Amino acid sequence: MRTYGCQMNVHDSERLSGLLEDAGYERAAEDATPDVVVFNTCAVRENADNRLYGNLGHLRPVKDAHPGMQIAVGGCLAQKDRGEIVRRAPWVDVVFGTHNIGSLPVLLERARVQREAQVEIQEALETFPSTLPTRRESAYAAWVSISVGCNNTCTFCIVPALRGKEKDRRPGDVLAEVRAVVAEGAVEVTLLGQNVNAYGSEFGDRQAFSKLLRACGEIEGLERVRFTSPHPRDFTDDVIAAMAETPNVMPQLHMPLQSGSSRLLRAMRRSYRQERFLGIVEKVRAAMPEAAITTDIIVGFPGETEEDFQETLKVVREARFAQAYTFQYSKRPGTPAATMDGQLPKEVVQERYQRLVDLQDAISWEENQALVGREVEVLVAEGEGRKDGERRRLSGRAADNRLVHFAVDEDAALRPGDMATVEVTYAAPHHLVADSGVRRSRRTRAGDAWAARNGRPPAEPAPSGVLLGMPGVGAPAPAPAPVGGCCES
């Protein structure tokens, strides 16, 4: 399965995998040609469209050579383009939207029997995704959705039109799922929503999100709680207090800025201004001096002047973000910004973008260098470090979500999900290195869960049945960032 886009899409992909496995499908081996290929798409930036249609084109001869293969396209781009996908790629079998992911197994079967494409797009949510079966990609960390949809009207964003109005889960349902994933071995949970700190607006409790954070602090065995993404408009003091006072809520905050110019924020309909944003940063730092704050920034929004851009650079200098996920403005049909005057030339946007990246990289490097010599506890991860094998390292995330690569002995028994305390010896802009070895380590239930998931007895037979997956059709997609993305708040 190939996923394009934000954390919401990644979590939806876990639901889709669970649905298909519940219906009798099995994940295809990496070297096998799958019987079913599912694309779960995003519609926030133009490159998602290009990548989807490019990969569909690469996949056509594979399907021609394997009669019976089925291709399905879902997610935000499917919700937006609807019948256009089948028109441009008539070899696609199923198109389904963001509101009916639970229909995928039925649509695949209907397409197989009727031998024609099935396009089913619902305008409203059929079933809250968290009630569907799930195949979680990680044994030690889990996404838990607390809401879907968004009530904001940002002029650059098409997500509210595709995901619908915000719908909140009841707190008891959320906490029940958190307890369930912890019982399965997870030690880290990320609460997920398009605008998490607006949680509770549907049932009239403005402090519902801070109460939820505190309730997570009472769950035995849950060591790390994160959330993404809040909107500065809804970020209240009770949330900051809950973060600071709940030991297992991590000292990390991802809060999208988008622009430092109050004039542009107004044009974006962001409903806060520069002073409000910096005020939140100041309060968070006062309550949690060690907190790592990350953000999203768009460069080249229609009408952006050099003065506007300088205001963004000013906020970056003052906020001193640990990381910033930076994007060049992408015109999305159907959004108010797409028809605004003042669309900027590509070369102007590129030049400003590079200045922003250079500044943020310098700040990130300085902030990371301040950690050299400190001990950090790392949750050992799977697949975070591409060169770990050749350098005898493992990788994982510190409490503040910084990526740490650390040296291990040949006989190290650490597994993904275990904890390691290491001393930072080197800092780069986007990661830390600890090459002096592991100071202390702790085997966890999450490590046991990972081992149980991956430890297959030698005599176990190879999988059989219908295979599900994604063949090699070009360069693999990069791993999604831990936080960030314009389709969030």
C-alpha positions as CSV (number, residue, x, y, z in Angstrom):
1,M,0.0,0.0,0.0
2,R,1.4,3.4,-0.9
3,T,0.5,6.5,1.2
4,Y,0.9,10.1,0.2
5,G,0.4,12.9,2.6
6,C,-0.2,13.6,6.3
7,Q,-0.4,11.6,9.5
8,M,-4.2,11.2,9.1
9,N,-3.5,9.4,5.8
10,V,-0.9,7.2,7.4
11,H,-3.4,6.2,10.1
12,D,-6.1,5.6,7.5
13,S,-3.7,3.3,5.7
14,E,-3.4,1.2,8.9
15,R,-7.2,1.0,8.9
16,L,-7.3,0.0,5.2
17,S,-4.7,-2.7,5.9
18,G,-6.7,-4.0,8.8
19,L,-9.9,-4.0,6.7
20,L,-8.3,-6.0,3.9
21,E,-6.7,-8.5,6.3
22,D,-10.0,-8.9,8.1
23,A,-11.5,-9.7,4.7
24,G,-9.0,-12.5,4.1
25,Y,-6.2,-10.6,2.2
26,E,-2.6,-11.1,3.2
27,R,0.3,-8.7,2.8
28,A,2.4,-9.5,-0.3
29,A,6.1,-10.3,0.1
30,E,8.4,-7.5,-1.1
31,D,9.6,-9.5,-4.1
32,A,6.1,-10.7,-5.1
33,T,3.7,-9.1,-7.5
34,P,0.6,-8.2,-5.5
35,D,-3.0,-9.1,-6.4
36,V,-4.3,-5.8,-5.0
37,V,-2.6,-2.4,-4.9
38,V,-4.1,0.4,-2.9
39,F,-3.1,4.1,-3.2
40,N,-4.1,6.3,-0.2
41,T,-3.7,9.8,-1.4
42,C,-3.4,13.4,-0.2
43,A,-4.6,16.5,-2.1
44,V,-2.7,19.2,-0.3
45,R,0.1,19.8,-2.8
46,E,0.4,19.3,-6.5
47,N,3.2,16.8,-6.4
48,A,0.8,14.3,-4.8
49,D,-1.3,14.4,-8.0
50,N,1.8,14.0,-10.2
51,R,3.2,11.1,-8.2
52,L,-0.2,9.3,-8.2
53,Y,-0.7,9.5,-11.9
54,G,3.0,8.7,-12.6
55,N,2.8,5.6,-10.5
56,L,-0.5,4.5,-12.0
57,G,1.2,4.8,-15.4
58,H,4.1,2.7,-14.3
59,L,1.7,0.1,-12.9
60,R,-0.4,-0.3,-16.1
61,P,2.0,-2.8,-17.8
62,V,2.4,-4.7,-14.5
63,K,-1.4,-5.1,-14.4
64,D,-1.5,-6.1,-18.1
65,A,1.0,-8.8,-17.4
66,H,-1.0,-10.1,-14.4
67,P,-4.7,-10.6,-15.2
68,G,-6.8,-10.3,-12.2
69,M,-4.7,-7.7,-10.4
70,Q,-6.8,-4.9,-9.0
71,I,-5.9,-1.2,-8.3
72,A,-7.7,1.0,-5.8
73,V,-7.3,4.7,-5.2
74,G,-8.6,6.3,-2.0
75,G,-8.0,9.4,0.2
76,C,-8.3,13.1,-0.3
77,L,-7.3,13.1,-4.0
78,A,-10.0,10.5,-4.8
79,Q,-12.6,12.5,-2.9
80,K,-11.6,15.6,-5.0
81,D,-11.1,14.0,-8.5
82,R,-13.8,11.3,-8.3
83,G,-14.4,10.1,-11.9
84,E,-11.4,12.0,-13.2
85,I,-9.1,9.2,-11.9
86,V,-10.9,6.5,-13.9
87,R,-11.0,8.8,-17.0
88,R,-7.2,9.4,-16.8
89,A,-6.4,5.9,-15.7
90,P,-9.1,3.5,-16.9
91,W,-7.2,0.5,-15.6
92,V,-8.1,1.5,-12.1
93,D,-10.7,-0.8,-10.5
94,V,-11.9,1.1,-7.5
95,V,-12.1,4.8,-6.4
96,F,-13.3,5.5,-2.9
97,G,-13.3,8.7,-0.7
98,T,-12.3,9.8,2.7
99,H,-15.8,9.1,4.2
100,N,-16.2,5.5,3.2
101,I,-12.8,3.7,3.6
102,G,-14.8,0.9,5.2
103,S,-16.3,0.1,1.8
104,L,-13.0,-1.0,0.1
105,P,-13.3,-4.8,0.4
106,V,-16.9,-4.7,-0.9
107,L,-15.9,-2.4,-3.8
108,L,-13.0,-4.7,-4.8
109,E,-15.3,-7.7,-4.9
110,R,-18.0,-5.8,-6.8
111,A,-15.4,-4.6,-9.4
112,R,-14.1,-8.2,-9.7
113,V,-17.6,-9.6,-10.3
114,Q,-19.0,-6.9,-12.5
115,R,-15.6,-6.4,-14.4
116,E,-16.0,-2.6,-14.4
117,A,-14.6,0.3,-12.3
118,Q,-16.4,1.1,-9.0
119,V,-16.4,4.8,-8.0
120,E,-18.1,5.4,-4.7
121,I,-17.6,8.8,-3.0
122,Q,-19.7,9.6,0.1
123,E,-20.3,13.2,1.1
124,A,-20.5,12.5,4.8
125,L,-18.7,10.1,7.2
126,E,-20.2,6.6,7.2
127,T,-18.3,5.1,10.1
128,F,-15.7,6.7,12.4
129,P,-12.4,5.2,11.2
130,S,-11.4,4.1,14.6
131,T,-14.2,1.5,14.7
132,L,-12.7,-0.3,11.8
133,P,-10.1,-3.1,12.0
134,T,-6.5,-1.9,12.1
135,R,-3.1,-3.3,11.2
136,R,-0.8,-1.0,13.0
137,E,2.6,-0.6,11.4
138,S,4.4,-0.3,14.7
139,A,4.3,-2.7,17.6
140,Y,5.6,-0.1,20.0
141,A,3.9,3.2,18.9
142,A,0.4,3.9,17.9
143,W,-1.8,6.6,16.3
144,V,-5.1,7.1,18.0
145,S,-7.5,9.4,16.2
146,I,-9.6,11.7,18.5
147,S,-11.4,13.6,15.7
148,V,-11.8,13.7,11.9
149,G,-12.5,16.7,9.7
150,C,-11.8,20.4,10.3
151,N,-14.0,23.5,11.0
152,N,-11.3,26.0,9.8
153,T,-11.5,27.8,6.5
154,C,-7.9,28.4,5.6
155,T,-7.8,29.8,2.1
156,F,-4.9,27.7,1.0
157,C,-6.3,24.4,2.2
158,I,-8.7,22.0,0.5
159,V,-8.8,19.5,3.4
160,P,-12.0,20.7,5.1
161,A,-13.9,20.3,1.8
162,L,-12.6,16.8,1.5
163,R,-12.6,15.6,5.1
164,G,-15.8,17.5,6.1
165,K,-16.6,19.3,9.4
166,E,-14.9,18.2,12.6
167,K,-16.4,15.2,14.3
168,D,-15.2,14.3,17.8
169,R,-15.0,10.9,19.4
170,R,-16.3,10.6,22.9
171,P,-13.4,10.7,25.5
172,G,-14.3,7.2,26.8
173,D,-13.9,5.7,23.3
174,V,-10.6,7.4,22.8
175,L,-9.3,6.2,26.2
176,A,-10.6,2.7,25.6
177,E,-8.5,2.6,22.3
178,V,-5.4,4.0,24.1
179,R,-5.7,1.3,26.8
180,A,-6.2,-1.4,24.1
181,V,-3.1,-0.5,22.2
182,V,-1.1,-0.3,25.4
183,A,-2.4,-3.7,26.4
184,E,-1.0,-4.9,23.0
185,G,2.4,-3.6,23.8
186,A,2.6,0.0,22.7
187,V,4.4,2.4,25.0
188,E,3.9,5.5,22.9
189,V,0.6,7.0,21.6
190,T,0.1,10.0,19.4
191,L,-3.3,11.6,19.6
192,L,-4.3,12.6,16.1
193,G,-6.7,15.1,14.6
194,Q,-6.8,17.8,12.0
195,N,-7.0,20.3,14.8
196,V,-6.6,18.4,18.1
197,N,-7.0,21.2,20.5
198,A,-10.4,22.1,19.1
199,Y,-11.4,18.6,20.4
200,G,-14.6,18.8,22.5
201,S,-16.2,21.6,20.4
202,E,-18.8,19.1,19.1
203,F,-20.0,18.2,22.6
204,G,-19.5,21.6,24.2
205,D,-16.4,21.1,26.5
206,R,-13.7,23.6,25.7
207,Q,-11.2,21.9,28.1
208,A,-11.9,18.4,26.7
209,F,-8.4,18.1,25.2
210,S,-6.5,19.1,28.3
211,K,-8.7,16.6,30.3
212,L,-7.8,13.9,27.7
213,L,-4.1,14.5,28.1
214,R,-4.4,14.3,31.9
215,A,-6.5,11.1,31.6
216,C,-3.7,9.5,29.4
217,G,-1.3,10.2,32.2
218,E,-3.3,7.8,34.4
219,I,-2.9,4.8,32.0
220,E,-0.5,2.3,33.4
221,G,2.2,1.2,30.9
222,L,1.8,4.3,28.7
223,E,5.2,6.0,28.7
224,R,4.9,8.6,26.0
225,V,2.0,10.7,24.8
226,R,2.3,13.0,21.8
227,F,-0.3,14.9,19.7
228,T,-0.6,16.5,16.3
229,S,-1.5,19.1,15.3
230,P,-2.9,22.0,17.3
231,H,-4.1,25.3,15.9
232,P,-2.8,28.4,17.6
233,R,-6.3,29.9,17.7
234,D,-7.5,27.2,20.0
235,F,-4.3,26.7,22.1
236,T,-5.3,27.5,25.6
237,D,-3.4,27.8,29.0
238,D,-5.1,24.6,30.3
239,V,-3.4,22.6,27.6
240,I,0.0,24.0,28.4
241,A,-0.6,23.2,32.1
242,A,-1.7,19.7,31.3
243,M,1.4,19.1,29.1
244,A,3.7,20.4,31.9
245,E,2.0,18.5,34.7
246,T,1.4,15.1,33.1
247,P,4.7,13.2,33.2
248,N,4.1,11.0,30.2
249,V,3.1,13.9,27.9
250,M,6.3,14.5,26.0
251,P,8.1,17.9,26.0
252,Q,7.4,18.4,22.3
253,L,4.9,20.6,20.4
254,H,4.2,20.9,16.7
255,M,2.3,24.1,16.1
256,P,1.9,25.3,12.5
257,L,2.8,29.0,11.9
258,Q,2.3,29.1,8.1
259,S,3.4,32.7,8.0
260,G,4.9,35.3,10.3
261,S,3.1,38.2,8.6
262,S,-0.1,39.2,10.4
263,R,-1.3,40.6,7.1
264,L,-0.8,37.3,5.3
265,L,-2.3,35.4,8.2
266,R,-5.4,37.4,7.8
267,A,-5.5,36.6,4.0
268,M,-5.0,33.0,4.9
269,R,-7.9,33.1,7.4
270,R,-5.7,31.8,10.1
271,S,-7.5,33.7,12.9
272,Y,-4.4,34.5,15.0
273,R,-1.6,37.0,14.5
274,Q,2.2,37.0,15.0
275,E,1.9,38.3,18.6
276,R,-0.5,35.5,19.6
277,F,1.8,32.8,18.1
278,L,4.9,34.1,19.8
279,G,2.9,34.5,23.1
280,I,2.1,30.8,23.0
281,V,5.7,29.9,22.4
282,E,6.8,32.0,25.3
283,K,4.2,30.3,27.6
284,V,5.2,26.8,26.5
285,R,8.9,27.6,27.1
286,A,8.2,29.1,30.5
287,A,6.3,25.9,31.5
288,M,8.6,23.4,29.8
289,P,12.0,25.0,29.2
290,E,13.2,21.7,27.5
291,A,10.4,21.5,25.0
292,A,11.2,21.2,21.4
293,I,8.8,23.2,19.2
294,T,8.4,22.5,15.5
295,T,6.2,24.1,12.9
296,D,4.9,24.3,9.3
297,I,5.7,27.4,7.1
298,I,4.4,28.2,3.7
299,V,6.6,30.4,1.4
300,G,5.1,32.4,-1.5
301,F,1.5,32.7,-0.5
302,P,-0.3,35.0,-3.1
303,G,0.6,38.6,-2.4
304,E,3.5,37.8,-0.2
305,T,6.0,40.8,-0.3
306,E,9.6,40.9,0.8
307,E,8.4,42.7,4.0
308,D,5.9,39.9,4.7
309,F,8.7,37.3,4.2
310,Q,10.9,39.2,6.6
311,E,8.2,38.9,9.2
312,T,8.3,35.2,8.8
313,L,12.1,35.2,9.2
314,K,11.7,37.3,12.4
315,V,9.3,34.8,14.0
316,V,11.7,31.9,13.1
317,R,14.6,33.8,14.8
318,E,12.5,34.5,17.9
319,A,10.8,31.2,18.2
320,R,14.0,29.2,17.5
321,F,12.1,26.1,16.3
322,A,13.8,22.7,16.7
323,Q,12.6,22.0,13.1
324,A,10.4,23.6,10.5
325,Y,8.6,21.7,7.8
326,T,8.7,24.3,5.0
327,F,6.7,24.3,1.8
328,Q,6.5,26.4,-1.3
329,Y,2.9,27.5,-1.9
330,S,1.1,25.1,-4.2
331,K,-2.0,26.4,-5.9
332,R,-4.8,23.9,-5.3
333,P,-8.0,24.2,-7.5
334,G,-11.0,24.7,-5.4
335,T,-9.4,26.9,-2.7
336,P,-9.9,30.7,-2.4
337,A,-6.1,31.3,-2.6
338,A,-5.9,29.7,-6.1
339,T,-7.8,32.6,-7.6
340,M,-6.2,35.4,-5.5
341,D,-4.2,38.2,-7.1
342,G,-0.5,38.3,-6.6
343,Q,0.5,34.8,-7.5
344,L,4.3,34.9,-7.3
345,P,6.8,33.8,-9.9
346,K,8.5,30.4,-9.2
347,E,12.0,31.9,-9.0
348,V,10.9,34.4,-6.3
349,V,9.3,31.7,-4.2
350,Q,12.4,29.4,-4.6
351,E,14.8,32.1,-3.6
352,R,12.8,33.0,-0.4
353,Y,12.3,29.3,0.4
354,Q,16.1,28.7,0.3
355,R,16.7,31.7,2.6
356,L,14.2,30.3,5.0
357,V,15.7,26.8,4.9
358,D,19.2,28.1,5.4
359,L,18.1,30.1,8.4
360,Q,16.1,27.3,10.0
361,D,18.9,24.8,9.4
362,A,21.4,27.1,11.2
363,I,19.0,27.5,14.2
364,S,18.3,23.7,14.3
365,W,22.0,23.0,14.3
366,E,22.6,25.5,17.1
367,E,19.8,24.1,19.2
368,N,21.0,20.6,18.7
369,Q,24.6,21.5,19.5
370,A,23.4,22.7,22.9
371,L,22.5,19.1,23.6
372,V,26.0,17.7,23.1
373,G,27.2,16.1,26.4
374,R,23.6,15.5,27.7
375,E,22.1,12.2,28.3
376,V,18.8,11.4,26.6
377,E,16.5,8.4,26.7
378,V,15.7,7.0,23.3
379,L,12.8,4.8,22.3
380,V,14.5,2.4,19.9
381,A,12.8,2.5,16.5
382,E,12.7,0.4,13.4
383,G,13.9,1.8,10.1
384,E,14.8,5.3,11.2
385,G,18.5,5.2,10.3
386,R,19.3,4.1,6.7
387,K,23.0,3.6,7.5
388,D,22.6,2.0,10.9
389,G,23.7,-1.4,9.7
390,E,27.0,-0.3,8.3
391,R,27.8,2.0,11.2
392,R,26.8,-0.4,14.0
393,R,24.1,1.9,15.2
394,L,20.5,1.9,16.2
395,S,18.2,4.9,16.0
396,G,15.2,6.2,17.8
397,R,13.4,9.3,19.2
398,A,14.3,11.2,22.3
399,A,11.5,12.4,24.6
400,D,11.4,15.7,22.6
401,N,11.1,13.7,19.4
402,R,14.6,14.5,18.1
403,L,16.1,11.7,16.0
404,V,19.1,10.1,17.7
405,H,21.5,7.6,16.1
406,F,23.5,5.7,18.7
407,A,26.3,3.2,18.7
408,V,25.7,-0.3,20.0
409,D,28.0,-3.3,20.8
410,E,27.8,-6.3,18.5
411,D,26.1,-8.3,21.3
412,A,23.6,-5.6,22.1
413,A,20.2,-7.1,22.8
414,L,18.1,-4.0,22.2
415,R,15.0,-4.3,20.1
416,P,12.6,-1.8,18.6
417,G,10.4,-0.7,21.5
418,D,13.1,-0.9,24.1
419,M,14.6,2.1,25.9
420,A,18.3,3.2,25.8
421,T,19.9,6.1,27.6
422,V,22.8,7.6,25.6
423,E,25.1,10.6,25.8
424,V,24.9,13.0,22.8
425,T,28.4,13.3,21.2
426,Y,27.6,15.1,17.9
427,A,24.8,17.3,16.5
428,A,23.7,17.8,13.0
429,P,20.8,20.1,11.9
430,H,18.3,17.2,11.6
431,H,19.6,14.5,14.0
432,L,21.8,13.8,17.0
433,V,24.6,11.1,17.3
434,A,25.6,9.3,20.4
435,D,28.8,7.3,19.6
436,S,30.0,6.6,23.1
437,G,27.8,3.6,23.6
438,V,24.6,2.9,25.6
439,R,24.8,4.1,29.2
440,R,21.7,2.2,30.4
441,S,19.1,0.2,28.7
442,R,15.6,-1.1,29.6
443,R,13.8,-4.0,27.9
444,T,10.1,-3.2,27.6
445,R,6.7,-4.8,26.9
446,A,6.9,-2.9,23.5
447,G,10.2,-4.7,22.7
448,D,8.5,-8.0,23.6
449,A,5.6,-7.1,21.3
450,W,7.9,-6.3,18.5
451,A,9.8,-9.6,19.0
452,A,6.5,-11.6,19.0
453,R,5.4,-9.9,15.8
454,N,8.6,-10.5,14.0
455,G,9.8,-13.8,15.5
456,R,8.6,-16.5,13.0
457,P,9.6,-20.1,13.8
458,P,11.7,-21.7,11.0
459,A,9.1,-24.4,10.4
460,E,6.3,-21.9,9.9
461,P,4.9,-22.2,6.3
462,A,5.1,-19.4,3.9
463,P,2.0,-17.2,3.5
464,S,-0.6,-18.3,0.9
465,G,-3.8,-16.8,-0.5
466,V,-4.5,-13.4,-2.1
467,L,-1.6,-11.0,-1.8
468,L,-1.8,-7.4,-1.0
469,G,0.9,-4.8,-1.5
470,M,2.7,-2.5,-3.8
471,P,5.2,-3.6,-6.6
472,G,8.3,-1.7,-7.4
473,V,7.1,1.1,-9.7
474,G,9.8,3.6,-9.2
475,A,11.6,5.2,-6.3
476,P,10.1,4.4,-2.9
477,A,8.3,7.2,-1.1
478,P,10.3,8.8,1.7
479,A,9.2,7.9,5.2
480,P,6.7,10.4,6.5
481,A,8.0,13.1,8.9
482,P,7.1,12.5,12.6
483,V,5.0,15.6,12.6
484,G,4.0,18.3,10.2
485,G,2.3,18.9,6.9
486,C,0.1,21.6,5.4
487,C,-3.0,19.5,5.6
488,E,-2.8,19.8,9.4
489,S,-3.7,22.9,11.4
